């Protein structure tokens, strides 16, 4: 059970249904904090008219500080294409210090994200 302050880390893996010749970024927001992915991507076809955009393994992790895991939410935007506000973190079935892959729908886009939850140290001055 996660209680008290924590750090939430997200790294985008890929997003589906990106229009031809369009590179998009993923923007994630938690309250006043926000971060976005790089545009350092490759494309793969997934169907005749659909493309998947994939980030590399060296893609930097987005880090967010949270206070109440049961109540905190994040907004995800596939920049310029679609967005999905207020996704409850508690519904993502995250375990402390465990790397998990989650598929999240943002409009018609399937987004694959790698996520980790790190419990903040207590009594840090």
Backbone as a printed PyTorch tensor [residue, N CA C, xyz], in Angstrom:
tensor([[[  0.8430,  -1.2000,   0.0000],
         [  0.0000,   0.0000,   0.0000],
         [  0.8820,   1.2550,   0.0000]],

        [[  0.6050,   2.1500,  -0.8900],
         [  1.4180,   3.3540,  -1.0030],
         [  0.7670,   4.4690,  -0.1970]],

        [[  1.5150,   5.0070,   0.7490],
         [  0.9570,   6.1210,   1.5120],
         [  2.0350,   7.1850,   1.6420]],

        [[  1.6060,   8.4210,   1.6580],
         [  2.5530,   9.5190,   1.7670],
         [  3.1730,   9.8540,   0.4270]],

        [[  4.1870,  10.7030,   0.4510],
         [  4.7870,  11.2050,  -0.7870],
         [  5.4260,  10.0840,  -1.6110]],

        [[  5.4020,  10.2550,  -2.9150],
         [  5.9900,   9.2520,  -3.8030],
         [  6.4510,   9.9580,  -5.0770]],

        [[  7.2490,   9.2470,  -5.8470],
         [  7.6290,   9.7300,  -7.1820],
         [  7.0550,   8.7600,  -8.1980]],

        [[  6.4540,   9.3280,  -9.2240],
         [  5.8160,   8.5530, -10.2740],
         [  6.6310,   8.7850, -11.5420]],

        [[  7.0960,   7.7100, -12.1690],
         [  7.9330,   7.8330, -13.3630],
         [  7.2370,   7.1960, -14.5590]],

        [[  7.3020,   7.8850, -15.6720],
         [  6.6350,   7.4230, -16.8890],
         [  7.6150,   7.5100, -18.0520]],

        [[  7.6560,   6.4450, -18.8600],
         [  8.4230,   6.5310, -20.1050],
         [  7.5550,   6.0100, -21.2350]],

        [[  7.3320,   6.8300, -22.2700],
         [  6.5110,   6.3610, -23.3820],
         [  7.2500,   5.3170, -24.2080]],

        [[  6.5290,   4.2610, -24.6210],
         [  7.1010,   3.2310, -25.4750],
         [  6.6320,   3.4330, -26.9170]],

        [[  5.3000,   3.4160, -27.1050],
         [  4.7990,   3.7150, -28.4420],
         [  3.3590,   4.1980, -28.3980]],

        [[  2.9320,   4.7860, -29.5090],
         [  1.5620,   5.2600, -29.6540],
         [  1.0800,   4.8590, -31.0500]],

        [[ -0.1640,   4.3830, -31.1200],
         [ -0.7060,   3.9160, -32.3990],
         [ -1.4690,   5.0220, -33.1140]],

        [[ -1.7770,   4.7610, -34.3660],
         [ -2.6510,   5.6250, -35.1640],
         [ -2.1420,   7.0560, -35.2870]],

        [[ -0.8700,   7.1840, -35.5890],
         [ -0.3060,   8.5070, -35.8320],
         [ -0.4170,   8.7690, -37.3320]],

        [[ -0.9490,   9.9350, -37.7330],
         [ -1.0840,  10.2130, -39.1680],
         [  0.2730,  10.2140, -39.8700]],

        [[  0.2610,   9.9000, -41.1560],
         [  1.4980,   9.9000, -41.9330],
         [  2.2430,  11.2140, -41.7990]],

        [[  3.5730,  11.1090, -41.7560],
         [  4.4660,  12.2670, -41.7300],
         [  4.2110,  13.2070, -40.5610]],

        [[  3.6200,  12.7020, -39.5140],
         [  3.4040,  13.5570, -38.3550],
         [  4.0820,  12.9230, -37.1520]],

        [[  5.0170,  13.6640, -36.5750],
         [  5.6270,  13.2100, -35.3300],
         [  4.8680,  13.8960, -34.2030]],

        [[  4.4690,  13.1440, -33.2270],
         [  3.7670,  13.7560, -32.1020],
         [  4.5580,  13.5280, -30.8310]],

        [[  4.2930,  14.3440, -29.8550],
         [  4.8930,  14.1500, -28.5390],
         [  3.8060,  13.7090, -27.5820]],

        [[  4.2240,  13.0940, -26.5100],
         [  3.2990,  12.7630, -25.4270],
         [  3.5480,  13.7810, -24.3300]],

        [[  2.4820,  14.3760, -23.8310],
         [  2.6190,  15.3080, -22.7150],
         [  1.8340,  14.7370, -21.5360]],

        [[  2.4920,  14.6550, -20.3840],
         [  1.8470,  14.1370, -19.1880],
         [  1.8400,  15.2460, -18.1400]],

        [[  0.6860,  15.4010, -17.4830],
         [  0.5590,  16.4340, -16.4510],
         [  0.0430,  15.8170, -15.1710]],

        [[  0.6130,  16.2750, -14.0650],
         [  0.0810,  15.9510, -12.7500],
         [  0.0580,  17.2520, -11.9800]],

        [[ -1.1340,  17.7490, -11.7010],
         [ -1.3020,  19.0310, -11.0340],
         [ -0.4630,  20.0940, -11.7390]],

        [[  0.4700,  20.7410, -11.0050],
         [  1.2610,  21.8220, -11.6160],
         [  2.4630,  21.2990, -12.3960]],

        [[  2.7050,  20.0060, -12.3350],
         [  3.9020,  19.4640, -12.9850],
         [  3.5530,  18.9420, -14.3670]],

        [[  4.4260,  19.1890, -15.3290],
         [  4.2060,  18.5420, -16.6140],
         [  5.5220,  18.2710, -17.3100]],

        [[  5.4940,  17.2740, -18.1710],
         [  6.6910,  16.8700, -18.9020],
         [  6.2400,  16.3650, -20.2480]],

        [[  7.1300,  16.4540, -21.2320],
         [  6.7710,  15.8700, -22.5190],
         [  7.9100,  15.0480, -23.0750]],

        [[  7.5280,  14.1480, -23.9780],
         [  8.4990,  13.2490, -24.5780],
         [  9.3250,  14.0060, -25.6050]],

        [[ 10.3700,  13.3510, -26.0560],
         [ 11.1600,  13.9000, -27.1520],
         [ 10.4540,  13.5990, -28.4690]],

        [[ 11.0320,  14.1170, -29.5520],
         [ 10.5190,  13.7790, -30.8860],
         [ 11.4570,  12.7840, -31.5550]],

        [[ 12.2430,  12.1150, -30.7270],
         [ 13.2270,  11.1690, -31.2340],
         [ 12.5500,   9.8120, -31.3960]],

        [[ 11.8750,   9.6370, -32.5330],
         [ 11.0110,   8.4670, -32.7040],
         [ 11.2890,   7.7560, -34.0240]],

        [[ 10.8090,   6.5200, -34.0970],
         [ 10.7940,   5.7950, -35.3700],
         [  9.3460,   5.3840, -35.6270]],

        [[  9.0580,   5.0490, -36.8800],
         [  7.6950,   4.6620, -37.2430],
         [  7.6480,   3.2170, -37.6960]],

        [[  6.5280,   2.5810, -37.4090],
         [  6.2690,   1.2480, -37.9490],
         [  4.8630,   1.2540, -38.4990]],

        [[  4.6690,   0.5320, -39.5860],
         [  3.3070,   0.3990, -40.1080],
         [  2.5500,  -0.6140, -39.2670]],

        [[  1.3050,  -0.3110, -38.9570],
         [  0.4680,  -1.3410, -38.3130],
         [ -0.8720,  -1.2900, -39.0280]],

        [[ -0.9050,  -1.8940, -40.2090],
         [ -2.0980,  -1.8040, -41.0430],
         [ -1.7870,  -0.8860, -42.2100]],

        [[ -2.6050,  -0.9240, -43.2330],
         [ -2.2950,  -0.2070, -44.4620],
         [ -2.2830,   1.3070, -44.2700]],

        [[ -3.1700,   1.8190, -43.4070],
         [ -3.2630,   3.2680, -43.2980],
         [ -2.9150,   3.7450, -41.8890]],

        [[ -2.3350,   2.8560, -41.0950],
         [ -2.0460,   3.2370, -39.7170],
         [ -0.5750,   3.0920, -39.4230]],

        [[ -0.0750,   4.0150, -38.6390],
         [  1.3300,   3.9290, -38.2590],
         [  1.4740,   4.0160, -36.7480]],

        [[  2.4870,   3.3330, -36.2850],
         [  2.7990,   3.3640, -34.8690],
         [  4.1020,   4.1320, -34.6980]],

        [[  4.1140,   5.0210, -33.7290],
         [  5.3140,   5.7850, -33.4370],
         [  5.9560,   5.1990, -32.1890]],

        [[  7.2490,   4.9350, -32.2820],
         [  7.9450,   4.2520, -31.1810],
         [  9.1160,   5.1000, -30.6940]],

        [[  9.2450,   5.1770, -29.3620],
         [ 10.3950,   5.8670, -28.7810],
         [ 11.5110,   4.8880, -28.5190]],

        [[ 12.7360,   5.3710, -28.4870],
         [ 13.8940,   4.5180, -28.2380],
         [ 14.0800,   4.2440, -26.7550]],

        [[ 14.9510,   3.2930, -26.4550],
         [ 15.1880,   2.9090, -25.0620],
         [ 15.9130,   3.9940, -24.2870]],

        [[ 16.5310,   4.9370, -25.0070],
         [ 17.2250,   6.0030, -24.2850],
         [ 16.3130,   7.2060, -24.0310]],

        [[ 15.0420,   7.0440, -24.3500],
         [ 14.0680,   8.1110, -24.0640],
         [ 14.0880,   8.4380, -22.5640]],

        [[ 14.2590,   9.7180, -22.2200],
         [ 14.2980,  10.0620, -20.7870],
         [ 12.9630,   9.7730, -20.0960]],

        [[ 13.0730,   9.4470, -18.8270],
         [ 11.8910,   9.1800, -18.0210],
         [ 11.2980,  10.5050, -17.5490]],

        [[  9.9720,  10.6090, -17.5650],
         [  9.2950,  11.7800, -17.0040],
         [  9.0550,  11.4830, -15.5360]],

        [[  9.3770,  12.4320, -14.6680],
         [  9.2390,  12.1920, -13.2230],
         [  8.2910,  13.2020, -12.6050]],

        [[  7.4320,  12.7000, -11.7390],
         [  6.4450,  13.5400, -11.0660],
         [  6.4390,  13.2210,  -9.5820]],

        [[  6.2360,  14.2330,  -8.7800],
         [  6.1080,  14.0090,  -7.3370],
         [  4.6340,  14.0640,  -6.9630]],

        [[  4.1920,  13.0900,  -6.1760],
         [  2.8060,  13.0480,  -5.7550],
         [  2.6930,  12.9620,  -4.2470]],

        [[  1.5050,  13.2730,  -3.7510],
         [  1.2890,  13.2650,  -2.3000],
         [  0.3080,  12.1890,  -1.8580]],

        [[ -0.7310,  11.9760,  -2.6560],
         [ -1.7800,  11.0380,  -2.2490],
         [ -2.1200,  10.1260,  -3.4180]],

        [[ -1.5120,   8.9540,  -3.4100],
         [ -1.6520,   8.0480,  -4.5470],
         [ -3.1060,   7.6560,  -4.8100]],

        [[ -3.8990,   7.5620,  -3.7540],
         [ -5.2930,   7.1470,  -3.9360],
         [ -6.1230,   8.2060,  -4.6470]],

        [[ -5.7060,   9.4660,  -4.5480],
         [ -6.5070,  10.5480,  -5.1360],
         [ -5.8830,  11.1710,  -6.3790]],

        [[ -4.5660,  11.0360,  -6.5340],
         [ -3.8830,  11.7510,  -7.6160],
         [ -4.2980,  11.2280,  -8.9890]],

        [[ -4.3280,  12.1450,  -9.9510],
         [ -4.6550,  11.7860, -11.3330],
         [ -3.6070,  12.3880, -12.2570]],

        [[ -3.5640,  11.8670, -13.4710],
         [ -2.6910,  12.4680, -14.4830],
         [ -3.5020,  12.7130, -15.7500]],

        [[ -3.0800,  13.7120, -16.4970],
         [ -3.6530,  13.9980, -17.8080],
         [ -2.6230,  13.5770, -18.8400]],

        [[ -3.0800,  12.9440, -19.9080],
         [ -2.1680,  12.5660, -20.9870],
         [ -2.6600,  13.1810, -22.2810]],

        [[ -1.7370,  13.8090, -22.9910],
         [ -2.0810,  14.3850, -24.2920],
         [ -1.1690,  13.7770, -25.3490]],

        [[ -1.7820,  13.3210, -26.4390],
         [ -1.0220,  12.9760, -27.6320],
         [ -1.0340,  14.2960, -28.4110]],

        [[  0.0560,  15.0380, -28.3060],
         [  0.0630,  16.4570, -28.6650],
         [ -0.4380,  16.6920, -30.0840]],

        [[ -1.4180,  17.5610, -30.1860],
         [ -1.9800,  17.9250, -31.4850],
         [ -3.0150,  16.9470, -31.9970]],

        [[ -3.2310,  15.8280, -31.2890],
         [ -4.1560,  14.8160, -31.7930],
         [ -5.3130,  14.5390, -30.8370]],

        [[ -5.0070,  14.3340, -29.5730],
         [ -6.0770,  13.9820, -28.6340],
         [ -5.5620,  14.0840, -27.2210]],

        [[ -6.4820,  14.1280, -26.2530],
         [ -6.0420,  14.1220, -24.8650],
         [ -7.0550,  13.4070, -23.9900]],

        [[ -6.5740,  12.9980, -22.8250],
         [ -7.4450,  12.3380, -21.8730],
         [ -7.1020,  12.8540, -20.4770]],

        [[ -8.0170,  13.6010, -19.8880],
         [ -7.7400,  14.1790, -18.5700],
         [ -8.0890,  13.2300, -17.4280]],

        [[ -7.5040,  13.5100, -16.2800],
         [ -7.9040,  12.9320, -14.9970],
         [ -7.9580,  11.4040, -14.9620]],

        [[ -6.8620,  10.7730, -15.3450],
         [ -6.7610,   9.3170, -15.2270],
         [ -6.2860,   9.0070, -13.7980]],

        [[ -7.0900,   8.2820, -13.0130],
         [ -6.6770,   8.0030, -11.6280],
         [ -5.4880,   7.0470, -11.5790]],

        [[ -4.4410,   7.4550, -10.8910],
         [ -3.2650,   6.5790, -10.7780],
         [ -3.6180,   5.2880, -10.0540]],

        [[ -4.5550,   5.3740,  -9.1180],
         [ -4.9010,   4.1940,  -8.3240],
         [ -5.5120,   3.0910,  -9.1800]],

        [[ -6.0090,   3.4410, -10.3780],
         [ -6.6050,   2.4110, -11.2330],
         [ -5.5940,   1.7280, -12.1530]],

        [[ -4.3300,   2.1410, -12.0800],
         [ -3.3260,   1.5700, -12.9830],
         [ -2.6630,   0.3150, -12.4160]],

        [[ -3.0710,  -0.1030, -11.2200],
         [ -2.5090,  -1.3000, -10.5770],
         [ -0.9910,  -1.2620, -10.5020]],

        [[ -0.4700,  -0.1770,  -9.9910],
         [  0.9770,  -0.0480,  -9.8680],
         [  1.4340,  -0.6220,  -8.5340]],

        [[  2.6020,  -1.2200,  -8.5390],
         [  3.2200,  -1.7100,  -7.3070],
         [  4.4670,  -0.8840,  -7.0540]],

        [[  4.7530,  -0.7050,  -5.7850],
         [  5.9230,   0.0750,  -5.4240],
         [  7.2030,  -0.5410,  -5.9890]],

        [[  8.0510,   0.3160,  -6.5720],
         [  9.3660,  -0.0890,  -7.0850],
         [  9.3110,  -1.1770,  -8.1570]],

        [[  8.1990,  -1.3100,  -8.8300],
         [  8.0790,  -2.3120,  -9.8850],
         [  7.8230,  -1.6180, -11.2040]],

        [[  8.5540,  -2.0210, -12.2160],
         [  8.3610,  -1.4750, -13.5570],
         [  7.1610,  -2.1720, -14.1880]],

        [[  6.1630,  -1.4240, -14.6100],
         [  5.0080,  -2.0570, -15.2530],
         [  4.7190,  -1.3880, -16.5840]],

        [[  4.2150,  -2.1860, -17.5150],
         [  3.7770,  -1.6760, -18.8070],
         [  2.2800,  -1.5190, -18.7540]],

        [[  1.7770,  -0.3870, -19.2090],
         [  0.3350,  -0.1870, -19.2400],
         [ -0.0720,   0.3760, -20.5940]],

        [[ -1.1770,  -0.1550, -21.1130],
         [ -1.7640,   0.4130, -22.3250],
         [ -2.8730,   1.3610, -21.9080]],

        [[ -2.8270,   2.5600, -22.4410],
         [ -3.8370,   3.5570, -22.1000],
         [ -4.3970,   4.1100, -23.3980]],

        [[ -5.7180,   4.1580, -23.4860],
         [ -6.3470,   4.7480, -24.6680],
         [ -6.4780,   6.2470, -24.4770]],

        [[ -6.0170,   6.9740, -25.4720],
         [ -6.2090,   8.4230, -25.4940],
         [ -6.9220,   8.7050, -26.8040]],

        [[ -8.2360,   8.8920, -26.7350],
         [ -9.0270,   8.9850, -27.9600],
         [ -8.8950,   7.6690, -28.7140]],

        [[ -8.5270,   7.7550, -30.0010],
         [ -8.3880,   6.5000, -30.7690],
         [ -6.9620,   5.9630, -30.7240]],

        [[ -6.1130,   6.6120, -29.9440],
         [ -4.7070,   6.2090, -29.8880],
         [ -4.4680,   5.2510, -28.7270]],

        [[ -3.7710,   4.1520, -29.0350],
         [ -3.3240,   3.2330, -27.9890],
         [ -1.9150,   3.6500, -27.6030]],

        [[ -1.7500,   3.9400, -26.3370],
         [ -0.4610,   4.4020, -25.8600],
         [  0.1250,   3.3530, -24.9410]],

        [[  1.3590,   2.9730, -25.1820],
         [  2.0070,   2.0260, -24.2620],
         [  3.0330,   2.8010, -23.4420]],

        [[  2.8790,   2.7160, -22.1260],
         [  3.7560,   3.4450, -21.2180],
         [  4.4090,   2.4860, -20.2390]],

        [[  5.6510,   2.7760, -19.9010],
         [  6.3400,   2.0640, -18.8390],
         [  6.2560,   2.9560, -17.6080]],

        [[  5.8300,   2.4070, -16.4890],
         [  5.6310,   3.2250, -15.2970],
         [  6.2790,   2.5830, -14.0790]],

        [[  6.7350,   3.4260, -13.1630],
         [  7.2870,   2.9770, -11.8960],
         [  6.8280,   3.9310, -10.8110]],

        [[  6.6450,   3.3720,  -9.6530],
         [  6.2710,   4.1730,  -8.4870],
         [  7.3450,   3.9870,  -7.4460]],

        [[  7.9070,   5.0960,  -6.9670],
         [  8.9580,   5.0180,  -5.9710],
         [  8.4740,   5.7370,  -4.7190]],

        [[  8.4460,   5.0130,  -3.6170],
         [  8.0120,   5.6330,  -2.3690],
         [  9.0700,   6.6310,  -1.9280]],

        [[  8.6490,   7.8440,  -1.6050],
         [  9.5960,   8.8390,  -1.1310],
         [ 10.1030,   8.4320,   0.2550]],

        [[ 11.3400,   8.7700,   0.5300],
         [ 11.8900,   8.4480,   1.8470],
         [ 11.2050,   9.3080,   2.9030]],

        [[ 10.8850,   8.7130,   4.0010],
         [ 10.2880,   9.4830,   5.0890],
         [ 11.4020,  10.1940,   5.8780]],

        [[ 11.0210,  11.2450,   6.5590],
         [ 11.9430,  11.9860,   7.4380],
         [ 13.1520,  12.5490,   6.6960]],

        [[ 12.9570,  12.9490,   5.4620],
         [ 14.0770,  13.5900,   4.7600],
         [ 13.9770,  15.0790,   5.0370]],

        [[ 15.0810,  15.6570,   5.5040],
         [ 15.0620,  17.0830,   5.8700],
         [ 15.0040,  17.9450,   4.6160]]])
